[in-house]
């Protein structure tokens, strides 16, 4: 079996880290946009009989998804036997319901686009809220990488006397698993979203934990509004400035700079290329690809 890994340029380092575990060669993939916004994609043309994996996080999905569709179709033109997608961050998972009259359920529509372009999908910690599994949304074989153990090990290696803080009730099971592996206590806050960048958070009595280092842990940091507000409330409650840990660091607009002011430290996994990446998931992602495709 010949396996070829084609990565969007921003993910070249992740591709090089994953390639040995995949027993794959890293091929050429280029993408640029013309002044009118159209995409030009160029890939390795020595793909006859190969099993191809495209690597791209979808944190800017409206820009990247069409380019990936072009790349997948071109790989098939060059003779690829199969074409799969490694999307460490998978977009359009939160709009999984028609919250207001007339809204598109983009989770489903985006899944159709990806499923019609690829033979399989591997992703990390998708935002599954109203769905029990990724298979309820995507019609192609898929595998989910869970990052809780990797986060827990990072905490054990880097933080003394941690107290893990989950931002809302949805995070409770995930935060509980991290705390169990990290062998430390945890608490969960109550959150109510008032808008895209505004949240209301209530915290429990923290007096029993004031000697511990709080770690705010969430799967996605987008506007960072939740973490910034939670950090403010924790300090008001007499806690130390928290360390903020996320799996997917989207960091829209100026959110990263604002979060750095509010937090003692910010760390993310390398699912989205960013200067805050400290938690390496390359081996876990490569293992998931092998388990799905072999």
Secondary structure by P-SEA (a helix, b strand, c coil): cbbbbbbcccaaaaaaaacccccbbbbbbbbbbcccbbbbbbccccccccbbbbbbbcccccccaaaaaaaaaaaaaacccbbbbbcccccccccccccccccccaaaaaaaaaaacccccccccccccccccccccccccbbbbbcaaaaaaaaaacccbbbbbbccccaaaaaaaaaaaacccbbbbbbbbccccbbbbbbccccccccbbbbbcccccccaaaaaaaaaaaaaacccbbbbbbcccccccaaaaaaaaaccbbbbccccccccccccaaaaaaaaaaaacc
